Amino acid sequence: MKVTKLVSTCDIKECPTIYATDRGTLLVQGGTPTDHGLRIPAHEALVEIPVELIRKAVRDNLI
């Protein structure tokens, strides 16, 4: 899979980030919350990102 960085909250690798793939999907990097109280299937995960990351991606016409 080819991954391209679209938008991030900083320039280092350990920040919330949105990536595009060559599969026509998005990958999201962020924190893994544990206090949500939801039932998530074992093959899925929740990722928490700042709302500003989405706003920045939309403002920059990336998604």
Secondary structure as GFF3:
##gff-version 3
##sequence-region A 1 63
A	DSSP	beta_strand	3	8	.	.	.	ID=ss1
A	DSSP	beta_strand	17	21	.	.	.	ID=ss2
A	DSSP	beta_strand	26	29	.	.	.	ID=ss3
A	DSSP	alpha_helix	51	59	.	.	.	ID=ss4
###
